[in-house]
Amino acid sequence: MRCDRIGPDLARYRELSPQCREQVDRHLACCPACTARLASYSAQDQTLGALPMLRPAPGWLERVRAAAQPGRRFSTGLTVTQRALALAAALALLLGASLTVSATALPGDLLYSLKRAQETLRLHLTVGEDAESALREALQAQRRQEAGRLIQAGRAAQVEFEGQVERRDDGVWLISGLPVRLRDVDGASLAAGDWVAVHGRTVGGVVEAHQVRVLTRAHPHPTPHTPTPAAGQRAQQRGRPSSSETGPAQSPDHTPARQGSAAPHGSTKPAATVAPQGAATAAPTPGATPAVEAPSPTAPNQPPQSPPPGSGPGPGAPAVTPPGPGLGSGGGGTASPTTGGAHKGF
Amino acid sequence: MTPGQAETDALFERLFTEFSTPILSYLHRLLGDRAQAEDLAQDVFVRAYRALPALPGDANHRAWLYRIATNCAYDALRRKRLIAWLPLPERETRLAAAFPPEPDDGVQHDAVQRALLRLPPRYRVPLILFSVQGYSTEEIAKMLGISVGAVKTRLYRAREAFRQSYAQEQPDEV
């Protein structure tokens, strides 16, 4: 037997028949090279056999058993990883579709909370004060637009938005083009040009407000109807909607103060379609704090701020909340009704 | 559940209990990828469960399961054939990434696994089946659907290839 012919037999030495093994052994007795090769093959068996058994990952046995059971078979032919990737892709598509659909959602819709959450995320991801301010303005315009669409559709839903008081017609206030009827709210302190935050509900073609908070005054009390050019300038400096956004309907009494007013995109036409019902004559609940607290005359041009948490009206308190006196010292000249601390949450 | 179904389930449970870990280890040695080995082992037993009712009563269940596993591994290796076209340094990098050095015995095992993965699948499979799983060349021939002579030739070439491959990992040994 020659060395070049004995190789395959050496490779399977353990299963050789007695006769074959006898021939091989005779060759090995006189061939150190083939003896060394057989030893190396034997070492291979030991080396490969010493490879550790792979322990199944926790839960793998149960997963495989479940996959093989009737009714739980995988008919896709995909591996676990491929199935996981397919599931992740499907979820991503579903999320993307939900975000797209939710963009047009209105208050009261199923996806509206998703829309608001997406907006909050955008706010958190926005870098730079100017960009954040612009985004807040855009979102507030969207709030007004939503309220207008709800009114047009005749749907009832909770709304909240910021806007500028334009005028009052037969008990219905026009705030940035939206008809607002005050409910249990004293509107005596409101004046054209004031920038307010409205919380209410769309009912019967109007927003029925249960809370109106004055964010910034157009004119310092007690002369709310005396226009001051500085108010309009201040509003513009704070990033208010520009004069190009000014709505067409203007009160002759407040024309100068409307320089910074904003008409929401797509808002309903004011007053003409609003029935003057229930004028804002409701008095504050007895025992409540005074309805109006004029801004400090010593600081009429200070940037306004919302009252600190906890200082707002409680149950039964008048909902029209003016800006606090002497505020704005910490806000600097760039403060805006939509960038102040009280508005971080929308 | 029919009596036949109950018997099938009982047999499957026995096979699964006995062979799930060995099949998983076999696939891991063939492929060198734990996650892929787990995926394929799952597919092996799903296929086995489906085919079990049609299996002859005197069938060698162990060989049958290894045949299914080998076919699954070949399919997977065919899908991974692209790696064979990568430049050698990149292949080496991938192998090194798949088996990073570990302390103690892990280093030795990783070197063995790396050397094994350098072999072409047609050599790797018979070597593992003969040397690790303990099959005879005749059983391997039936399992792979090739002649006994072809198995003997492949086994011999596999041993020689592994000797050289492992020498790269352990210059002083083998």
Interface residues (C-beta under 8 A of the other chain):
Chain A: G7 P8 L10 A11 R12 E15 S40 Y41 A43 Q44 D45 T47 L48 G49 A50 L51 P52 M53 L54 R55 P56 A57 W60 L61 R63 V64 R65 A67 A68 Q69 P70 R73 F74 T79 V80 T81
Chain B: Q5 F12 F16 S20 T21 P22 L24 S25 H28 R29 R34 A35 Q36 A37 E38 D39 L40 A41 Q42 D43 F45 V46 A48 Y49 R50 D105 Q108 H109 V112 Q113 L116 L127 I128 F130 S131 V132 S136 T137 K152 T153 L155 Y156 A158 R159 E160 F162 R163 Y166 E173 V174
